[in-house]
Amino acid sequence: MTPEPAPARDLRRLRSYTFFTVIGSGPLALALAALFLANADGGVRPLAAGAAVGSVALCTAGLALHWHGQGPLRRRLLWAASLALLLAGAAVEAGAGEIGPAWGAPAGLLAAEGALLWSRPGRRSLALLLGTAAAGALSGFAMGLGVMDPGAMLTTVILVPSIAIGIVCQLWHYRVAQELERARGLAADLAIAEERLRFAAELHDVQGGHLQAIMLKTQVAQRYREIDPELADAEVHAVEELAREALRDMRAVVGGYRKTALTDEIDSAARILKSAGVQATVPDASPDLDEDTERLLGLLVREATTNLIRHAEPTAANVSIVEVDAQVTVTVVNDGAAEAAAPGNGLSMLAKRFDEAGGSVEHALDNGEWTVRGTLPRPVVPRPRQAPRARRRVRRR
């Protein structure tokens, strides 16, 4: 469960919080030990205080090595030296009177470092339980010898698992966050790969039939080249028409000019964003538009979604549709945009197509939010004529 030194996009704050929490447990344990030692009968004993400081410092250094992924050998030496100092300090205090609760917090640090050092992930709960049981057994033994009162024993039994579980749980929480971030990145990659496969399948379906027909027509033309030149010439012209149609269809697939429903593109964008771990807000329905307008607005949603997945680090995205003054505007807004970049070929081609249709494409960066907005004239969709309503006959009584 060693944290990686290079956090993912949204883990920087969690990494800093976890680091300062784990490493800060050392000064906290030392402060508790100093407080108990200061209130002990007979005042502060220098040897006991020095042993507490040394034990906490060595154990904190071991936790720091664990955080940075260092090898276990130095950590084991530090853990053993810290344990020896803790036992020596407790023995010094026992020789001068009674053992107080000052050693509970350093023992909690030792239990946490021992669970991280000597046990595998998945068995650290058992290691923490064994560490708590060992601290309780030693405290009970000391109380049986008359060198520890029940209050000190109870404080030790409470402090050891509290500090140890807090440290281990903080590291476990950060590890889980790392795994979730990797899973989100993998889901985004899979979503893009799925879109590429869909495009490849569409291109294959479009061109496969054309190429098969061209091959057959060419074979027929070769067969009738000497027998019936006129028929062969007709077949050659048919091959030419098929080639032109194939070229048109290929350009339509590559340029996205095939039938594109705005609602389908919005649903696809929502699925891709969700798989990438982005909180997406999309409209429930789209207005009734003609085919060309739906195609262009759908391409805008597709291009904006692809760009924000590839070039940004978003956590939230919003897709909205507004109809004002006989115009339809689709806006895609996402956060996580670090800096403004030059528009790529996709946005440039979209802007040209929108201009040809009497609309416009705008994009801007404001406070880390990247906005892509496409506006087109609202087409006039003729309403079907309604049949005249049949008159209701009211039956007189």
C-alpha positions in Angstrom: 0.0 0.0 0.0 2.8 2.4 -0.9 1.5 5.7 -2.2 2.9 6.7 -5.6 5.0 9.9 -5.7 3.2 11.2 -8.7 -0.5 11.7 -7.9 -3.2 11.8 -10.5 -5.0 14.9 -11.6 -7.5 15.4 -8.6 -5.5 13.6 -5.9 -3.0 16.5 -5.1 -5.1 17.9 -2.3 -5.9 14.4 -0.9 -2.3 13.5 -1.1 -1.2 16.6 0.8 -3.9 16.1 3.4 -3.0 12.4 3.9 0.7 13.2 4.1 0.3 15.9 6.8 -2.2 13.8 8.7 0.0 10.7 8.8 3.3 12.5 9.5 1.5 14.9 11.8 0.5 11.9 14.0 4.1 11.9 15.3 4.0 15.5 16.8 0.5 14.7 18.1 1.7 11.6 19.9 4.7 13.5 21.3 2.4 16.3 22.6 0.2 13.7 24.4 3.2 12.0 25.9 4.7 15.3 27.1 1.3 16.3 28.6 1.1 13.0 30.6 4.7 13.2 31.6 4.4 16.7 32.9 1.4 15.7 35.1 3.1 12.6 36.4 4.0 12.4 40.1 7.5 13.7 40.7 7.6 15.9 37.7 9.2 15.3 34.3 12.0 12.6 34.3 14.7 13.5 31.7 15.5 10.0 30.8 11.8 9.0 30.2 11.2 12.2 28.3 14.2 11.6 26.1 13.1 8.1 25.4 9.6 9.3 24.4 11.1 11.9 22.1 13.5 9.4 20.5 10.8 6.7 20.1 8.3 9.1 18.4 11.0 10.6 16.1 12.2 7.2 14.9 8.7 5.9 14.3 7.7 9.0 12.5 10.8 8.7 10.3 9.7 5.1 9.5 6.3 6.3 8.4 7.9 8.9 6.2 10.0 6.2 4.5 6.9 4.2 4.0 5.1 7.2 2.4 8.0 7.6 -0.1 8.1 3.9 -0.9 11.5 3.2 0.7 12.7 -0.4 1.4 11.7 -2.2 4.5 15.2 -2.8 5.9 15.8 0.8 7.3 12.2 0.9 8.4 12.6 -2.3 10.4 15.7 -1.0 12.1 13.9 2.3 13.0 10.9 0.3 14.3 13.1 -1.9 16.5 15.0 1.1 17.9 11.8 2.9 18.5 10.3 -0.1 20.4 13.5 -0.4 22.5 13.4 3.3 23.5 9.7 3.0 24.4 10.3 0.0 26.6 13.4 1.7 28.2 11.4 4.8 28.9 8.6 2.9 30.5 11.1 0.9 32.6 12.7 4.2 33.8 9.3 5.5 34.8 8.5 2.2 36.5 11.7 2.3 38.5 10.9 5.8 39.8 7.3 5.1 40.7 4.4 4.1 38.5 4.1 3.9 34.7 1.7 6.6 33.5 -0.4 6.8 30.4 2.3 8.8 28.5 3.3 5.7 26.5 0.0 5.0 24.9 0.3 7.5 22.0 3.9 6.4 21.0 2.7 2.8 21.3 -0.1 3.6 18.8 2.5 4.9 16.3 4.5 1.7 16.8 1.4 -0.4 16.2 0.5 1.5 13.0 4.1 1.2 11.6 4.2 -2.4 12.6 1.0 -3.2 10.8 2.3 -1.5 7.7 5.7 -3.1 7.9 5.1 -6.6 9.0 1.7 -7.5 7.4 0.4 -7.6 3.9 -2.6 -5.6 2.6 -5.8 -7.2 3.7 -4.3 -8.5 6.9 -3.5 -5.2 8.6 -6.7 -5.3 10.6 -5.5 -8.5 12.3 -2.1 -6.9 12.8 -3.7 -3.8 14.5 -5.8 -6.1 16.7 -2.7 -8.0 17.7 -0.8 -4.8 18.5 -3.7 -3.5 20.6 -3.8 -6.9 22.4 -0.1 -6.8 23.0 -0.3 -3.3 24.5 -3.2 -4.3 26.7 -1.4 -7.5 27.9 1.8 -5.5 28.8 -0.3 -2.9 30.6 -2.2 -5.7 32.5 1.1 -7.3 33.4 2.5 -3.9 34.7 -0.7 -3.4 36.7 -0.4 -6.9 38.2 3.1 -5.9 39.3 1.7 -2.8 40.9 3.6 -0.3 38.7 0.5 0.9 36.7 -2.9 1.9 37.9 -6.2 1.0 36.1 -6.7 4.5 34.8 -3.3 4.4 33.0 -4.0 1.0 31.6 -7.4 2.1 30.3 -5.9 5.2 28.6 -3.3 3.1 26.9 -5.8 0.6 25.6 -7.8 3.4 24.1 -4.9 5.4 22.6 -3.1 2.6 20.9 -5.9 1.5 18.5 -7.2 5.0 18.0 -3.9 6.4 16.7 -3.0 3.2 14.8 -6.3 2.8 13.1 -6.4 6.5 12.2 -3.0 6.3 10.4 -3.7 3.0 8.6 -7.2 4.1 7.5 -5.8 7.4 6.1 -3.3 5.5 4.0 -5.9 3.0 2.9 -8.3 5.8 1.9 -5.7 7.4 -0.3 -4.8 4.1 -1.9 -8.5 3.5 -2.7 -8.7 7.0 -4.3 -5.7 6.1 -6.5 -7.3 2.9 -7.7 -10.5 4.7 -8.5 -8.6 7.4 -10.5 -6.9 4.7 -12.5 -10.2 3.0 -13.1 -11.7 6.3 -14.3 -8.8 6.8 -16.7 -9.2 3.3 -18.0 -12.9 3.8 -18.5 -12.3 7.0 -20.5 -9.8 5.2 -22.7 -12.2 2.3 -23.3 -15.0 4.8 -24.2 -12.8 6.4 -26.8 -11.6 3.0 -28.1 -15.3 2.0 -28.4 -16.0 5.1 -30.4 -13.1 4.3 -32.7 -14.4 0.8 -33.2 -17.9 2.1 -33.9 -16.4 4.5 -36.6 -14.4 1.6 -38.1 -17.4 -0.6 -38.2 -19.5 2.2 -39.9 -16.7 2.8 -42.4 -16.5 -0.9 -43.2 -20.3 -1.2 -43.6 -20.4 1.7 -45.9 -17.4 0.9 -48.1 -17.6 -2.9 -48.1 -20.7 -3.1 -50.3 -19.3 -0.5 -52.7 -16.0 -2.2 -53.1 -17.7 -5.6 -53.6 -19.9 -4.1 -56.3 -17.0 -2.4 -58.0 -15.1 -5.6 -58.1 -18.0 -7.5 -59.7 -18.7 -4.8 -62.2 -15.0 -4.7 -63.2 -15.0 -8.5 -63.7 -18.1 -8.2 -65.9 -16.6 -5.4 -68.0 -13.4 -7.5 -68.6 -15.5 -10.5 -69.6 -17.6 -8.5 -72.2 -14.7 -6.3 -73.4 -14.3 -8.3 -76.6 -17.7 -10.0 -76.9 -19.9 -6.9 -76.4 -17.9 -3.6 -76.2 -21.0 -1.5 -75.6 -22.0 -3.6 -72.6 -18.5 -3.5 -71.3 -18.5 0.3 -71.7 -21.7 0.6 -69.7 -20.3 -1.5 -66.9 -17.2 0.8 -66.8 -19.5 3.8 -66.4 -21.3 1.9 -63.7 -18.0 1.3 -61.9 -17.2 5.0 -62.2 -20.6 6.0 -60.6 -20.0 3.4 -57.8 -16.6 4.8 -57.1 -18.0 8.4 -56.9 -20.7 7.2 -54.6 -18.2 5.4 -52.4 -16.1 8.5 -52.3 -19.1 10.6 -51.2 -20.0 8.1 -48.5 -16.4 7.9 -47.2 -16.3 11.7 -47.0 -19.6 11.7 -45.2 -18.4 9.1 -42.7 -15.1 10.9 -42.1 -16.7 14.3 -41.9 -19.6 13.1 -39.8 -22.2 14.1 -42.5 -24.1 10.9 -42.2 -27.3 10.9 -40.2 -26.5 12.3 -36.8 -29.3 12.8 -34.2 -28.7 15.4 -31.6 -30.4 13.4 -28.9 -28.2 10.4 -29.7 -25.0 12.5 -29.6 -26.1 14.0 -26.2 -26.8 10.5 -24.8 -23.5 9.2 -26.1 -21.6 12.2 -24.6 -23.3 11.5 -21.3 -22.2 7.9 -21.3 -18.6 8.7 -22.2 -18.4 11.4 -19.6 -19.9 9.2 -16.9 -17.4 6.4 -17.8 -14.6 8.9 -17.5 -15.8 9.9 -14.0 -17.1 13.3 -15.1 -20.3 14.5 -13.6 -22.4 15.4 -16.6 -25.6 17.5 -16.8 -27.5 17.1 -20.1 -30.9 18.1 -21.3 -33.7 15.5 -21.1 -34.9 16.2 -24.7 -33.9 18.2 -27.8 -36.2 20.4 -29.9 -37.6 19.3 -33.2 -35.0 20.3 -35.9 -34.3 19.5 -39.5 -31.7 16.9 -40.4 -28.9 19.4 -41.3 -29.3 21.4 -38.1 -29.3 18.2 -35.9 -26.3 17.0 -37.7 -24.2 20.1 -37.1 -25.3 20.5 -33.5 -24.7 16.8 -32.8 -21.2 17.1 -34.3 -20.5 20.1 -32.0 -21.5 18.0 -28.9 -19.3 15.1 -30.2 -16.3 17.3 -30.9 -16.6 19.1 -27.6 -16.9 15.9 -25.6 -13.9 14.3 -27.3 -11.8 17.5 -26.8 -12.6 17.7 -23.1 -11.7 14.1 -22.5 -8.4 14.3 -24.4 -7.2 17.8 -23.5 -8.7 18.7 -20.1 -8.9 17.2 -16.6 -12.6 17.8 -16.0 -14.7 16.9 -13.0 -18.0 18.3 -14.3 -19.5 19.2 -17.7 -22.8 20.7 -18.7 -24.6 20.5 -22.0 -27.5 22.9 -22.6 -29.9 23.8 -25.5 -31.5 27.2 -25.7 -33.9 28.5 -28.3 -34.1 32.3 -28.5 -35.1 34.6 -31.4 -35.4 31.9 -34.0 -32.0 30.6 -33.1 -30.8 27.3 -31.5 -27.8 27.4 -29.3 -26.0 24.4 -27.9 -23.4 25.0 -25.2 -20.9 22.6 -23.7 -19.0 23.8 -20.6 -16.4 21.8 -18.6 -14.0 22.6 -15.9 -10.4 21.4 -15.6 -9.1 23.4 -18.5 -5.6 24.5 -17.6 -4.8 26.9 -20.3 -6.2 28.1 -23.6 -4.9 26.3 -26.7 -5.2 26.9 -30.4 -8.3 25.4 -31.8 -7.7 22.1 -33.5 -8.9 20.9 -36.9 -12.2 19.7 -35.5 -13.3 23.1 -34.2 -12.0 24.9 -37.2 -13.9 22.6 -39.6 -17.0 23.0 -37.4 -16.7 26.7 -37.4 -16.6 26.7 -41.2 -19.6 24.5 -41.5 -21.6 26.6 -39.1 -20.7 29.8 -41.0 -21.9 28.2 -44.2 -25.2 27.4 -42.5 -25.6 31.0 -41.2 -24.5 30.2 -37.7 -21.3 30.5 -35.6 -19.0 28.6 -33.2 -17.4 30.3 -30.2 -15.0 28.9 -27.6 -13.5 30.6 -24.6 -11.6 29.9 -21.4 -12.8 31.7 -18.2 -11.5 30.8 -14.7 -10.6 27.2 -15.7 -13.9 26.6 -17.5 -13.8 25.9 -21.2 -16.9 26.8 -23.1 -17.8 25.7 -26.7 -21.0 27.3 -28.0 -22.6 26.7 -31.4 -25.5 28.8 -32.8 -27.7 28.1 -35.8 -30.8 29.6 -37.2 -34.0 28.0 -36.0 -35.4 26.1 -39.0 -39.0 26.3 -39.8 -40.5 22.8 -39.4 -43.8 22.6 -41.2 -46.5 21.2 -39.0 -48.7 18.5 -40.5 -52.2 19.6 -41.3 -54.7 18.3 -38.8 -57.8 16.6 -40.1 -61.0 18.5 -39.3 -62.5 17.4 -36.1 -65.7 15.5 -36.4 -68.7 17.2 -34.9 -69.9 15.6 -31.8 -73.5 14.7 -32.0 -75.4 15.4 -28.9 -78.3 13.2 -28.5 -81.3 15.0 -27.2 -83.4 13.3 -24.6 
